[in-house]
Amino acid sequence: MAEARTVDTRERILDAAEHLFMAHGYEGTSMRQITGGAGVNLAAVNYHFGSKESLMQEVFHRRLDWLNEERMRVLNALEKEAAGKPLKPSQIVDGFFGTLLRMADDEERGGITFLRLLGRTLTDPSEFIRTFLAHEYAEVVDRYKEALFIALPDVPKAEIVWRFHFMLGATSYAIAGTDALRLVTDWQIEDEDSTDRLDRLVPRLMSFLLGGLRAALPQFSDAAVDSK
């Protein structure tokens, strides 16, 4: 019984921290807010996590461990089915980005709350979070980049790396929940096309990412290079 209460307390703290970090960011969330949201005292947070920084890392560990394992499982299954042939770029994009986006419909994996938190964190990370996430993603990102190198042999590796970087940025911004359509323009859109319609955001974003990956190679100006 005591062990069950301990697990419940830990999960309540993680759930409260996840929602608060999503709503206010890491710097904008206080330990007092977290203890209030979880219905515990500060001693309980210190006992389970030790510090706010460690708590933030555990919030991500709880979700990213599964996400990374699922991304690897998907890629391994695709490569096994391909039997040595290159994968389609669309399969690789869906395996990496689609797996993440589908978490929005899975409340047990954090749902839209975690997606918003991840997007917000990636667009404005603290230094320790940037280092932490880079470590968490390293193996998975390397595997997917290698798959893209094989799938797109005519595209220079440097261009693939840059395009993957742009794809990460676009996805992070899209899931952060920032309504840029209203922040930077007075264009009018219908309610069914608003940014909180994930059923439309996901296919739009996936189409955009794949289009960017397959775009014509950039033409660099020799004059610009010579002037440096």
C-alpha positions in Angstrom: 0.0 0.0 0.0 2.8 2.4 0.9 4.6 1.6 -2.4 1.4 2.3 -4.3 1.0 5.7 -2.6 4.6 6.5 -3.4 4.1 5.7 -7.1 0.9 7.7 -7.1 2.6 10.7 -5.5 5.4 10.6 -8.0 3.0 10.4 -11.0 0.9 13.3 -9.6 4.0 15.4 -9.3 5.1 14.6 -12.8 1.6 15.2 -14.2 1.4 18.6 -12.5 4.9 19.6 -13.6 4.1 18.6 -17.2 1.1 20.8 -17.4 2.7 23.7 -15.6 5.9 23.6 -17.7 3.8 23.5 -20.8 1.7 26.5 -19.7 4.4 28.7 -18.2 7.8 27.3 -19.4 10.6 26.0 -17.2 11.7 29.3 -15.9 8.2 30.6 -15.4 7.1 27.6 -13.2 7.8 27.7 -9.5 8.2 24.8 -7.2 5.3 26.2 -5.2 3.1 26.0 -8.2 4.1 22.4 -8.8 3.5 21.3 -5.2 0.1 23.1 -5.2 -0.9 21.4 -8.5 0.2 18.0 -7.3 -1.3 18.5 -3.8 2.0 17.6 -2.1 4.6 19.5 0.0 8.1 20.5 -1.1 9.6 17.6 0.9 7.8 15.1 -1.4 9.2 16.7 -4.5 12.7 16.8 -3.1 12.4 13.2 -2.0 11.3 11.9 -5.4 13.3 14.2 -7.7 15.8 16.3 -5.7 15.6 19.5 -7.7 13.5 21.3 -10.3 16.1 20.5 -12.9 15.9 16.8 -12.2 12.1 17.0 -12.2 12.1 18.5 -15.6 14.4 15.8 -16.9 12.1 13.1 -15.5 9.1 14.7 -17.1 10.8 14.2 -20.5 12.2 10.8 -19.6 8.7 9.5 -18.9 7.6 10.3 -22.5 10.8 10.3 -24.6 11.9 6.8 -23.5 8.8 5.4 -25.2 9.0 7.8 -28.2 12.6 6.9 -28.9 11.9 3.1 -28.6 8.9 3.4 -30.9 10.8 5.4 -33.5 13.5 2.7 -33.5 10.9 -0.1 -33.6 9.2 1.6 -36.6 12.5 2.1 -38.5 13.7 -1.4 -37.8 10.4 -2.9 -39.1 10.6 -0.8 -42.2 14.1 -1.7 -43.0 13.4 -5.4 -42.4 10.5 -5.2 -44.8 12.6 -3.4 -47.4 15.1 -6.3 -47.3 18.1 -4.1 -48.0 16.5 -1.7 -50.5 16.3 2.0 -49.6 13.3 3.2 -47.8 10.9 5.8 -49.3 11.6 9.3 -47.9 7.9 9.4 -46.9 8.3 6.3 -44.7 11.3 7.8 -42.9 9.5 11.2 -42.3 6.4 9.4 -41.0 8.5 7.1 -38.8 10.3 10.0 -37.1 7.8 12.9 -37.2 4.5 11.0 -37.6 5.2 8.8 -34.6 5.6 12.0 -32.5 2.5 13.7 -33.9 0.4 10.6 -33.2 1.2 11.0 -29.5 -1.4 13.8 -29.5 -4.2 11.2 -29.5 -2.6 9.1 -26.8 -3.4 10.5 -23.3 -1.4 7.7 -21.7 1.7 9.0 -23.4 1.0 12.7 -22.5 -1.3 13.6 -25.4 -1.4 17.1 -26.6 -0.1 18.4 -23.3 3.3 16.7 -23.8 3.4 17.7 -27.5 2.9 21.4 -26.5 5.5 21.1 -23.8 8.1 19.5 -26.2 7.4 22.1 -28.9 7.7 25.0 -26.4 10.9 23.6 -25.0 12.5 23.0 -28.3 11.7 26.5 -29.6 13.2 28.2 -26.4 15.3 25.7 -24.5 17.4 26.4 -21.4 21.0 25.3 -21.8 20.7 22.2 -19.6 17.6 21.2 -21.5 19.3 21.6 -24.8 22.1 19.4 -23.7 19.8 16.9 -22.2 17.6 16.6 -25.3 20.6 16.4 -27.6 21.8 13.4 -25.6 18.3 11.8 -25.5 17.8 12.1 -29.3 21.3 11.3 -30.5 21.0 7.6 -31.3 17.6 7.9 -32.9 18.5 11.0 -35.0 21.6 9.3 -36.3 19.7 6.2 -37.4 17.1 8.3 -39.2 19.7 10.5 -40.9 21.5 7.4 -42.2 18.2 6.1 -43.6 17.7 9.5 -45.3 21.3 9.4 -46.7 20.5 6.0 -48.3 17.1 7.0 -49.5 18.3 10.2 -51.2 21.7 9.3 -52.7 21.6 12.3 -55.1 21.2 14.8 -52.3 24.4 16.0 -50.6 24.6 14.8 -47.0 25.0 18.4 -45.8 21.7 19.4 -47.5 19.9 16.4 -45.9 21.3 17.5 -42.5 20.1 21.1 -43.0 16.7 19.9 -44.2 16.3 17.6 -41.2 17.2 20.7 -39.1 14.5 22.7 -40.8 12.0 19.9 -40.4 12.7 19.7 -36.7 12.2 23.5 -36.4 8.9 23.5 -38.3 7.6 20.6 -36.2 8.6 22.2 -32.9 6.9 25.5 -33.8 3.8 23.8 -35.0 3.3 21.7 -31.9 4.2 24.5 -29.5 0.7 25.9 -29.9 1.8 29.4 -30.9 -0.9 30.8 -33.1 1.4 32.5 -35.6 -1.3 32.8 -38.2 -2.9 35.5 -36.0 0.4 36.9 -34.6 2.0 37.8 -37.9 -0.9 38.3 -40.4 -4.5 39.5 -40.7 -5.4 36.7 -43.0 -8.7 35.2 -42.1 -9.1 31.5 -41.8 -12.1 29.4 -41.1 -12.6 27.7 -37.7 -12.0 24.3 -39.1 -8.5 25.4 -40.3 -7.4 26.8 -36.9 -4.1 25.6 -35.4 -5.8 23.6 -32.7 -7.3 21.3 -35.2 -4.7 18.5 -35.0 -6.6 16.4 -37.4 -5.8 19.0 -40.1 -2.5 20.2 -38.7 -0.9 16.8 -38.9 -1.5 16.1 -42.6 -0.6 19.7 -43.5 2.7 19.5 -41.5 3.6 16.1 -42.9 3.0 17.2 -46.5 5.1 20.4 -45.8 8.0 18.4 -44.3 8.1 15.9 -47.2 7.9 18.7 -49.7 10.8 20.4 -48.1 12.9 17.3 -48.0 12.3 16.7 -51.7 12.8 20.3 -52.8 15.2 21.3 -55.5 18.8 21.8 -54.4 19.8 25.4 -53.6 21.9 27.3 -56.0 24.7 29.2 -54.2 26.2 32.4 -55.6 29.9 32.2 -56.5 30.1 36.0 -56.1 28.8 35.8 -52.6 31.4 33.2 -51.8 34.2 35.2 -53.4 33.3 38.3 -51.5 34.0 36.8 -48.2 
